[in-house]
């Protein structure tokens, strides 16, 4: 099924990924994110849910599989 991006609002979807405690703060996910919604937090990287487009690029780039489906 193909969805028209303009038909839906960000609030219509739950964020698909969260960064777990497995994060080693390597920055691979941040560099791969096409919308720059990942940034360094205090102990690990974090995803800004209001900007995330649920593409999964972060999960593919992470060497320790820290980004996981929520």
MDTraj code that builds the backbone (N, CA, C; nanometers):
import mdtraj as md
import numpy as np

residues = "UNK UNK UNK UNK UNK UNK UNK UNK UNK UNK UNK UNK UNK UNK UNK UNK UNK UNK UNK UNK UNK UNK UNK UNK UNK UNK UNK UNK UNK UNK UNK UNK UNK UNK UNK UNK UNK UNK UNK UNK UNK UNK UNK UNK UNK UNK UNK UNK UNK UNK UNK UNK UNK UNK UNK UNK UNK UNK UNK UNK UNK UNK UNK UNK UNK UNK UNK UNK UNK UNK".split()
xyz = np.array([
    [0.0839, -0.1176, 0.0000],
    [0.0000, 0.0000, 0.0000],
    [0.0884, 0.1240, 0.0000],
    [0.0624, 0.2160, -0.0861],
    [0.1382, 0.3403, -0.0966],
    [0.0584, 0.4527, -0.0320],
    [0.1221, 0.5230, 0.0622],
    [0.0561, 0.6347, 0.1291],
    [0.1091, 0.7659, 0.0753],
    [0.0220, 0.8598, 0.0549],
    [0.0627, 0.9934, 0.0150],
    [0.1080, 1.0661, 0.1400],
    [0.2343, 1.1065, 0.1445],
    [0.2920, 1.1717, 0.2619],
    [0.2120, 1.2942, 0.3045],
    [0.1620, 1.3705, 0.2106],
    [0.0908, 1.4939, 0.2422],
    [-0.0488, 1.4705, 0.3001],
    [-0.0997, 1.3499, 0.2901],
    [-0.2326, 1.3187, 0.3399],
    [-0.2351, 1.3041, 0.4919],
    [-0.1223, 1.2658, 0.5503],
    [-0.1169, 1.2345, 0.6923],
    [-0.0320, 1.3345, 0.7686],
    [-0.0666, 1.3539, 0.8936],
    [0.0108, 1.4402, 0.9818],
    [0.1029, 1.3540, 1.0664],
    [0.2091, 1.4111, 1.1159],
    [0.3037, 1.3399, 1.2005],
    [0.2329, 1.2771, 1.3213],
    [0.1315, 1.3436, 1.3737],
    [0.0606, 1.2957, 1.4915],
    [-0.0187, 1.1678, 1.4639],
    [-0.0422, 1.1366, 1.3368],
    [-0.1185, 1.0179, 1.3012],
    [-0.0391, 0.8896, 1.3223],
    [0.0904, 0.9015, 1.3402],
    [0.1764, 0.7847, 1.3510],
    [0.2562, 0.7874, 1.4804],
    [0.2803, 0.6713, 1.5362],
    [0.3668, 0.6578, 1.6522],
    [0.5098, 0.6421, 1.6009],
    [0.6071, 0.6962, 1.6724],
    [0.7458, 0.6832, 1.6297],
    [0.7823, 0.5353, 1.6220],
    [0.8401, 0.4935, 1.5129],
    [0.8698, 0.3529, 1.4925],
    [0.9969, 0.3069, 1.5626],
    [1.0878, 0.3959, 1.5956],
    [1.2153, 0.3558, 1.6545],
    [1.2481, 0.4329, 1.7809],
    [1.3191, 0.3673, 1.8696],
    [1.3782, 0.4322, 1.9868],
    [1.5211, 0.3805, 1.9967],
    [1.6082, 0.4569, 2.0576],
    [1.7464, 0.4139, 2.0742],
    [1.7594, 0.3538, 2.2135],
    [1.7999, 0.2281, 2.2187],
    [1.8063, 0.1538, 2.3444],
    [1.9379, 0.1779, 2.4178],
    [1.9475, 0.1172, 2.5351],
    [2.0677, 0.1285, 2.6180],
    [2.1910, 0.0658, 2.5536],
    [2.1729, -0.0088, 2.4470],
    [2.2866, -0.0700, 2.3780],
    [2.3726, 0.0338, 2.3050],
    [2.3226, 0.1560, 2.2919],
    [2.3925, 0.2626, 2.2185],
    [2.5333, 0.2845, 2.2732],
    [2.6311, 0.2880, 2.1819],
    [2.7707, 0.3133, 2.2195],
    [2.8148, 0.4536, 2.1771],
    [2.7214, 0.5365, 2.1391],
    [2.7465, 0.6766, 2.1007],
    [2.8495, 0.6913, 1.9893],
    [2.8405, 0.6049, 1.8891],
    [2.9358, 0.6107, 1.7776],
    [2.8974, 0.7168, 1.6743],
    [2.7694, 0.7548, 1.6690],
    [2.7244, 0.8571, 1.5758],
    [2.6841, 0.8071, 1.4386],
    [2.6904, 0.6770, 1.4156],
    [2.6550, 0.6225, 1.2842],
    [2.5098, 0.6529, 1.2481],
    [2.4213, 0.6441, 1.3443],
    [2.2792, 0.6697, 1.3184],
    [2.2548, 0.8162, 1.2844],
    [2.3212, 0.9050, 1.3561],
    [2.3048, 1.0490, 1.3319],
    [2.3484, 1.0856, 1.1906],
    [2.4598, 1.0304, 1.1473],
    [2.5122, 1.0597, 1.0138],
    [2.4213, 1.0061, 0.9034],
    [2.3503, 0.8985, 0.9302],
    [2.2667, 0.8338, 0.8292],
    [2.1253, 0.8914, 0.8200],
    [2.0792, 0.9593, 0.9230],
    [1.9412, 1.0091, 0.9268],
    [1.9177, 1.1164, 0.8198],
    [1.8216, 1.0939, 0.7281],
    [1.7984, 1.1894, 0.6196],
    [1.7303, 1.3191, 0.6632],
    [1.6715, 1.3210, 0.7832],
    [1.6033, 1.4419, 0.8299],
    [1.6690, 1.5012, 0.9547],
    [1.7853, 1.4519, 0.9899],
    [1.8635, 1.5036, 1.1039],
    [1.7834, 1.5098, 1.2336],
    [1.7096, 1.4032, 1.2635],
    [1.6299, 1.4025, 1.3867],
    [1.6985, 1.3288, 1.5007],
    [1.8228, 1.2854, 1.4798],
    [1.8978, 1.2155, 1.5837],
    [2.0098, 1.3057, 1.6315],
    [2.0233, 1.3145, 1.7631],
    [2.1291, 1.3983, 1.8203],
    [2.1862, 1.3320, 1.9447],
    [2.3039, 1.3792, 1.9846],
    [2.3693, 1.3247, 2.1032],
    [2.2955, 1.3698, 2.2282],
    [2.2623, 1.2737, 2.3135],
    [2.2024, 1.3031, 2.4429],
    [2.3101, 1.2972, 2.5498],
    [2.2700, 1.2915, 2.6745],
    [2.3663, 1.2866, 2.7841],
    [2.4502, 1.1593, 2.7818],
    [2.3848, 1.0443, 2.7655],
    [2.4552, 0.9163, 2.7692],
    [2.4485, 0.8391, 2.6379],
    [2.3574, 0.8763, 2.5517],
    [2.3374, 0.8053, 2.4255],
    [2.2688, 0.9002, 2.3277],
    [2.2570, 0.8568, 2.2050],
    [2.1867, 0.9368, 2.1050],
    [2.0358, 0.9257, 2.1270],
    [1.9630, 1.0284, 2.0847],
    [1.8174, 1.0314, 2.1009],
    [1.7511, 1.0690, 1.9688],
    [1.6285, 1.0243, 1.9513],
    [1.5500, 1.0536, 1.8316],
    [1.4424, 1.1555, 1.8663],
    [1.4339, 1.2620, 1.7879],
    [1.3283, 1.3624, 1.8037],
    [1.2038, 1.3100, 1.7325],
    [1.1064, 1.2670, 1.8107],
    [0.9863, 1.2047, 1.7555],
    [0.9075, 1.2970, 1.6635],
    [0.9159, 1.4261, 1.6851],
    [0.8388, 1.5189, 1.6020],
    [0.8984, 1.5361, 1.4627],
    [1.0238, 1.4963, 1.4441],
    [1.0896, 1.5092, 1.3141],
    [1.1098, 1.3758, 1.2432],
    [1.1054, 1.2669, 1.3172],
    [1.1335, 1.1336, 1.2627],
    [1.0312, 1.0959, 1.1555],
    [1.0802, 1.0421, 1.0427],
    [0.9910, 0.9984, 0.9348],
    [0.9810, 0.8460, 0.9286],
    [1.0310, 0.7792, 1.0309],
    [1.0185, 0.6339, 1.0440],
    [1.0806, 0.5558, 0.9278],
    [1.1913, 0.6041, 0.8748],
    [1.2512, 0.5393, 0.7579],
    [1.3355, 0.4171, 0.7926],
    [1.3879, 0.4105, 0.9155],
    [1.4689, 0.2962, 0.9566],
    [1.6147, 0.3034, 0.9175],
    [1.6590, 0.4136, 0.8596],
    [1.7997, 0.4267, 0.8206],
    [1.8925, 0.4133, 0.9406],
    [1.8489, 0.4630, 1.0546],
    [1.9307, 0.4561, 1.1758],
    [1.9566, 0.3111, 1.2155],
    [1.8556, 0.2277, 1.2060],
    [1.8693, 0.0871, 1.2428],
    [1.9680, 0.0155, 1.1512],
    [1.9658, 0.0487, 1.0243],
    [2.0574, -0.0139, 0.9301],
    [2.2012, 0.0288, 0.9478],
    [2.2225, 0.1483, 1.0001],
    [2.3581, 0.2014, 1.0159],
    [2.4239, 0.1625, 1.1474],
    [2.3460, 0.1276, 1.2468],
    [2.3989, 0.1036, 1.3816],
    [2.4732, -0.0296, 1.3924],
    [2.5992, -0.0268, 1.4416],
    [2.6763, -0.1507, 1.4540],
    [2.6324, -0.2397, 1.5706],
    [2.5547, -0.1851, 1.6649],
    [2.5122, -0.2645, 1.7810],
    [2.3599, -0.2784, 1.7896],
    [2.2905, -0.2444, 1.6826],
    [2.1441, -0.2564, 1.6762],
    [2.0722, -0.1825, 1.7887],
    [2.1221, -0.0639, 1.8253],
    [2.0585, 0.0141, 1.9321],
    [1.9222, 0.0707, 1.8916],
    [1.9041, 0.1229, 1.7690],
    [1.7693, 0.1681, 1.7312],
    [1.6795, 0.0457, 1.7092],
    [1.5714, 0.0397, 1.7832],
    [1.4802, -0.0737, 1.7751],
    [1.3384, -0.0238, 1.7520],
    [1.2571, -0.1030, 1.6830],
    [1.1164, -0.0652, 1.6665],
    [1.0509, -0.0501, 1.8027],
    [0.9703, 0.0531, 1.8155],
    [0.9034, 0.0789, 1.9436],
    [0.7748, 0.0013, 1.9541],
])
top = md.Topology()
chain = top.add_chain()
for i, resn in enumerate(residues, 1):
    res = top.add_residue(resn, chain, resSeq=i)
    for name in ("N", "CA", "C"):
        top.add_atom(name, md.element.get_by_symbol(name[0]), res)
traj = md.Trajectory(xyz[None], top)
